[in-house]
């Protein structure tokens, strides 16, 4: 009997905060994280390449 009440409470909580909104925010967070990660990756690669070329020319970063 308690299990049923718990399930109903869970459903009510979900109804209070619409699922589609929750999904939207999740997607947005994921999207932002992906963009940030890719940009960071590109910057890191560029920095590594730059340091390599400068190192070969005799400079040091």
N, C-alpha and C positions, 0 to 999 in steps of 0.2 A: 504493500500500500504506500509505503514511504517513497519507493522508487517512482511510482506514478506521479506523486506530488512534486518530486524533484524535477521530473521531466517537464511537467506543466510549468513550473517556475522558470525553467530554462527557456521554454518556448515564449513565455510572457516577456522575459528579459530581451529575447531576440526581437520580439514584436515592438518593444519600446524603442530599440535602436535598429532601424531597418537594415536588413542584410545587404541590400544593394549599395547603400551608402558605405557600409563597412567594406564591402568589396572594392568600391571605387577608391576609397582612401588607401586600401592595401595596394591596389594597382599603382596608384600615384607614388606611394612610398617606394615600391619596387622600381618603378620607372626612374625616379630621381636617383636612387641608389645605383642603378645600372649606368646612368649617364655620368654620375660622379666617378664611378669606378673606371669607366672607359677613358674619361678625360685624364684621370690620374695616371692610368697606365700609359697613355700617350705621352704625357709630360715626363714621366719617369724614363721612358724609352728615349725620348728626345734628349733628356739631360745626360743619360748614359752615353749616347752617341756623341754629344757635344764634348763631354769630358774625355772620351776616348780620342777624338780628333785633336783636342787641345793638348792632351798628354803626348800624342805622337809628335806634335809640333814643338814640344818642349815646355809648354805651359803647365801650370798646376792649378787645380781649382781647390 
